Amino acid sequence: MTDKILCVAGASGLVGSNIVKEALEKGYQVHGTMRDATDESKTKYLMALPGASERLTLYSANAENSESFDKPLNKADAVFIACFPPIYSAQDGTPAKELDRERGYDEIIRPVKQGCLNVLNAANRQGVKQVVLCSSTSSTNPPEPVEVKTEQNAVSDPEQQMADNKYTSAEKIVMENAAGEFCQTHGMRLCVMLPTMMTGPVVMPQHLEGESHARFVELLNGKNTHHDKVPAGSISMSHIGDVAKLFIAAYESKNAQGRYFAVYDSWPWQAIYAELAKHVPTEALPKPLEGDPETPTRFDFARRNSLGITMRDIPTTLEETLNWLKTNPFDKVFEK
Ligand SMILES: NC(=O)c1ccc[n+]([C@@H]2O[C@H](COP(=O)([O-])OP(=O)(O)OC[C@H]3O[C@@H](n4cnc5c(N)ncnc54)[C@H](OP(=O)(O)O)[C@@H]3O)[C@@H](O)[C@H]2O)c1
């Protein structure tokens, strides 16, 4: 047990709720934020986590309003920022990729950049010097492919991404750059975590509706609206429990700084589906790939491994996730 307070911005989210869970398991006091901390459809699951009734306090805070983060950040030793899910469309519903550059910047990128700076400004006002920011592998796609990705060479070019109308991807690298500059100016230690699709048991039923879990739910019900045929490309993933451990390790490793992959090795979809075939009904499997799969993305995990967390692998995380889903958690997996 420790009297250190960790603030988790986005505590009701897939990533945030698992950071809360891990922080409570490690004995920390936790201040969690969400936009409406009176929303019992979310709070009841957070408050049911082991240790929550004694050590978790929930606050309403909106990234559009910096001051709303002052209270949850008061006396905190660190802030974990996981409150910027990707924005896929403009306020009038126009898909992000159909926007011109001005609207793409103003309506997709700027809210995330400004929102992150609002949280960081509050942290600075409250004297919080340690920041762990959740970004995404969408910030790790340099214009020219690299043979082996490292956190230093796999950096997206925001101008290029905006030129390609990839505003939803560009928001992440723009956010990382703004956070980096802010933390440097204000003497704050910043770690940036780079997850991709996340698997594993979730804290609340709402998270089963997120893209990755919804896919598994669909497969277990014998459907597959994503792939008619096995794609030639590859994919990475990680168990949300491993990701949460990496976040806490980045905070606890006092020399840790900068970007960290929070993923496993990338696997061809062909191999992923061979693994999934052990767990889901045959009718959910797509038609086989004709020809050979593309070479999967390769990563150098030296920095990730330096955080000292033993990561699962893809077969293990798939097996654990599907076995857990087969227990029909929250009574939400199998169609009645
Ligand atoms: N999910 C994935 O598979 C995945 C993959 C790669 C990277 N990531 C990254 O992980 C991070 C977190 O994503 P997630 O999947 O955990 O998202 P999520 O489940 O949608 O959770 C988002 C959290 O942020 C809060 N939030 C949303 N808008 C806010 C605002 N304006 N002000 C303050 N809080 C706000 C939400 O709270 P309320 O809605 O309750 O207010 C919730 O707690 C993002 O950076 C995302 O890009 C996620």
The ligand as an SDF file (V2000), in Angstrom:
LIG
                    3D

 48 52  0  0  0  0  0  0  0  0999 V2000
   -9.4190    0.7710  -28.0150 N   0  0  0  0  0  0  0  0  0  0  0  0
   -8.3980    0.3970  -28.7590 C   0  0  0  0  0  0  0  0  0  0  0  0
   -8.3730   -0.7590  -29.2780 O   0  0  0  0  0  0  0  0  0  0  0  0
   -7.2280    1.3360  -28.9560 C   0  0  0  0  0  0  0  0  0  0  0  0
   -6.2270    0.9630  -29.8720 C   0  0  0  0  0  0  0  0  0  0  0  0
   -5.1040    1.7840  -30.0160 C   0  0  0  0  0  0  0  0  0  0  0  0
   -5.0010    2.9500  -29.2800 C   0  0  0  0  0  0  0  0  0  0  0  0
   -5.9920    3.2970  -28.4270 N   0  0  0  0  0  0  0  0  0  0  0  0
   -5.8420    4.5660  -27.7010 C   0  0  0  0  0  0  0  0  0  0  0  0
   -6.1410    4.4580  -26.3290 O   0  0  0  0  0  0  0  0  0  0  0  0
   -6.6220    5.7180  -25.8470 C   0  0  0  0  0  0  0  0  0  0  0  0
   -7.8630    5.4750  -25.0570 C   0  0  0  0  0  0  0  0  0  0  0  0
   -8.7820    4.8130  -25.8890 O   0  0  0  0  0  0  0  0  0  0  0  0
   -9.9230    3.8820  -25.3260 P   0  0  0  0  0  0  0  0  0  0  0  0
  -10.1620    2.8210  -26.3420 O   0  0  0  0  0  0  0  0  0  0  0  0
   -9.6400    3.5130  -23.9130 O   0  0  0  0  0  0  0  0  0  0  0  0
  -11.1520    4.9130  -25.3980 O   0  0  0  0  0  0  0  0  0  0  0  0
  -12.5760    4.8070  -24.7280 P   0  0  0  0  0  0  0  0  0  0  0  0
  -12.8500    3.4400  -24.2550 O   0  0  0  0  0  0  0  0  0  0  0  0
  -13.5130    5.4490  -25.6900 O   0  0  0  0  0  0  0  0  0  0  0  0
  -12.4310    5.7380  -23.4560 O   0  0  0  0  0  0  0  0  0  0  0  0
  -12.2210    7.1090  -23.5320 C   0  0  0  0  0  0  0  0  0  0  0  0
  -12.1870    7.7120  -22.1500 C   0  0  0  0  0  0  0  0  0  0  0  0
  -12.0210    9.1330  -22.2740 O   0  0  0  0  0  0  0  0  0  0  0  0
  -13.1330    9.8000  -21.6750 C   0  0  0  0  0  0  0  0  0  0  0  0
  -13.4240   10.9680  -22.4970 N   0  0  0  0  0  0  0  0  0  0  0  0
  -13.9120   10.9880  -23.7620 C   0  0  0  0  0  0  0  0  0  0  0  0
  -14.0220   12.2540  -24.2010 N   0  0  0  0  0  0  0  0  0  0  0  0
  -13.5690   13.0490  -23.2040 C   0  0  0  0  0  0  0  0  0  0  0  0
  -13.4320   14.4480  -23.0350 C   0  0  0  0  0  0  0  0  0  0  0  0
  -13.7960   15.3350  -23.9840 N   0  0  0  0  0  0  0  0  0  0  0  0
  -12.9450   14.9130  -21.8760 N   0  0  0  0  0  0  0  0  0  0  0  0
  -12.5970   14.0630  -20.8890 C   0  0  0  0  0  0  0  0  0  0  0  0
  -12.7050   12.7360  -20.9660 N   0  0  0  0  0  0  0  0  0  0  0  0
  -13.1870   12.2250  -22.1180 C   0  0  0  0  0  0  0  0  0  0  0  0
  -14.2490    8.7710  -21.6420 C   0  0  0  0  0  0  0  0  0  0  0  0
  -15.1110    9.0560  -20.5780 O   0  0  0  0  0  0  0  0  0  0  0  0
  -16.6890    9.2740  -20.6940 P   0  0  0  0  0  0  0  0  0  0  0  0
  -17.1250    8.8850  -22.0750 O   0  0  0  0  0  0  0  0  0  0  0  0
  -17.2380    8.3790  -19.6290 O   0  0  0  0  0  0  0  0  0  0  0  0
  -16.8260   10.6920  -20.3940 O   0  0  0  0  0  0  0  0  0  0  0  0
  -13.4610    7.5020  -21.3500 C   0  0  0  0  0  0  0  0  0  0  0  0
  -13.1210    7.4510  -19.9870 O   0  0  0  0  0  0  0  0  0  0  0  0
   -6.7800    6.6070  -27.0890 C   0  0  0  0  0  0  0  0  0  0  0  0
   -5.6450    7.4350  -27.1930 O   0  0  0  0  0  0  0  0  0  0  0  0
   -6.8140    5.6030  -28.2270 C   0  0  0  0  0  0  0  0  0  0  0  0
   -6.3700    6.1380  -29.4380 O   0  0  0  0  0  0  0  0  0  0  0  0
   -7.1150    2.5270  -28.2380 C   0  0  0  0  0  0  0  0  0  0  0  0
  1  2  1  0
  2  3  2  0
  2  4  1  0
  4  5  1  0
  4 48  2  0
  5  6  2  0
  6  7  1  0
  7  8  2  0
  8  9  1  0
  8 48  1  0
  9 10  1  0
  9 46  1  0
 10 11  1  0
 11 12  1  0
 11 44  1  0
 12 13  1  0
 13 14  1  0
 14 15  2  0
 14 16  1  0
 14 17  1  0
 17 18  1  0
 18 19  2  0
 18 20  1  0
 18 21  1  0
 21 22  1  0
 22 23  1  0
 23 24  1  0
 23 42  1  0
 24 25  1  0
 25 26  1  0
 25 36  1  0
 26 27  1  0
 26 35  1  0
 27 28  2  0
 28 29  1  0
 29 30  1  0
 29 35  2  0
 30 31  1  0
 30 32  2  0
 32 33  1  0
 33 34  2  0
 34 35  1  0
 36 37  1  0
 36 42  1  0
 37 38  1  0
 38 39  2  0
 38 40  1  0
 38 41  1  0
 42 43  1  0
 44 45  1  0
 44 46  1  0
 46 47  1  0
M  CHG  2   8   1  16  -1
M  END
$$$$
